[in-house]
Amino acid sequence: MKKLLAGMTAAAVLMGSASYAETTLKLVEVITSPERTEVLQGIVNEFEANNPDVAVEIVSLPWGSAFEKLATMVAGGDIPDVVEMPDTWQALYAGSDQLVSLKDHVAGWDHGATLTDKTVAMGSQAGDLYMIPYGFYLRAMFYNKKLLAEAGIDTPPTTMEEFKAASAAVSELDGKYGYCLRGGPGGTNGWIMFAAAMNGTNEFFTEDGVSRINEPGSVEGIQFMIDMYQNGYAPKDSVSWGFNEIVAGFYSGTCAFLDQDPDALIAIAERMPAEDFAVIPMPVGPSGKAFPTIGFAGWSIFNATEHEEEAFDLVAALSSPEANATWAKRVGVIPIHKGADQDPHFQTDQFKGWFEELNGEQYVPTTMPTNLEQWGYFGSTLLLETSQEALLGQRSAQDVADEWAEFLTDEHAKWKANQ
């Protein structure tokens, strides 16, 4: 009996030690969708199988409220170990010294040398390598071939005026609209691209540090968006549409045009025959140029973690060439490792519009000024609320442009003072 009790005690001690030694990492995803969560969970499952002493808890925040929810978590001390970090939030958390520099970790990582230069540069926009991007989003224009043909449009638009005219023609069809306008969360890119196209430049600031968003051309671009909505070329409820709504609006045949990144291609290709739609470059403005936004998101580690080494092991697993290839194909981004573009998956006609933009001189990919500490707040809250007011006729294009310009000019001045 004594031997049995002794054996049971020893087993209990061993079990207690194993339980105590087990590390649990909290990973927060913020650009959430069922498909993305499924892919993420699959990669995490493989990581846990290879690291049996580490468990990963995935917390999925809905994109529409993710900025505020993550900020609340962090402020309340419920800080994740690893977070999916959009480019627009990087400066905020890095600027407040809340992120781990990954530079030394990447230097000692087997796959660190195969990261493309753009990947390292984008992940270092806040001053150090505070994230490993998992891929890049470049905006281009989806169009519905059937709706354009039904509206009597022979060729897809190449200019802003042709885009408006085609949208107007489609909107004459019963129950159809020209443009899947993103008036809700995540709609910042549309306003910036249209303002830049009509203003003929993607420079956010003058040499004196003054925002260009309220210059006459930019205001004309903002008014272009307002007119598209108020003239009935976009659905009435699109004033609050986010990513899922605009993509559904396109593949359901509600509207003929959708400006989006490669991530939208997955859901659309599953629901529409390939011959019914195509992807073209963004329409050019009066200057003959278009300024499609290029953005990214990636994996960052909060420095409040008690398990930095294990957290980086997780980030490394998420960012490995094999995992990143899987993520890029199923989520819809341009991958991060050298040579990945030779994969046949990315050499199909489905990606033609994006590669035309990357190679055509009239298309100038535009990065947001994510170096500004409050850029995340600007896009997620300030622009969202004021642009919705403008769409609903409560404010003028000039009015909101002046408010945006004042905010961005002040933020640029703060950033410059800290350099």
ABEGO torsion letter per residue (X at the ends): XAAAAAAAAAAAAAAAAAAAABBBBBBBBABBBAAAAAAAAAAAAAAAAABAABBBBBBBBBAAAAAAAAAAAAAAGBBBABBBBBAAAAAAAAAAGABBBAAAAAAABAAAAABBAAAAAAAAAAGBBABBBAEBBBBBBBBBAAAAAAAGBABBBABAAAAAAAAAAAAABBGBBABBBBABBGAAAAAAAAAAAAAGBABABBAAGBBAAABAAAAAAAAAAAAAAAAGABBAAAAABBAAAAAAAAAAGABABBBBBAAAAAAAAAABBAAABBBBBBBBBAAGBBBBBBBBBBBBBBAABABAAAAAAAAAAAABAAAAAAAAAAAGBBBABBGAAABAAAABAAAAAAAAAAABAABBBBBBBAABAAAAAAAAAAAAAAAAAAAAGABBAAAAAAAAAAAAAAAAAAAAAAX
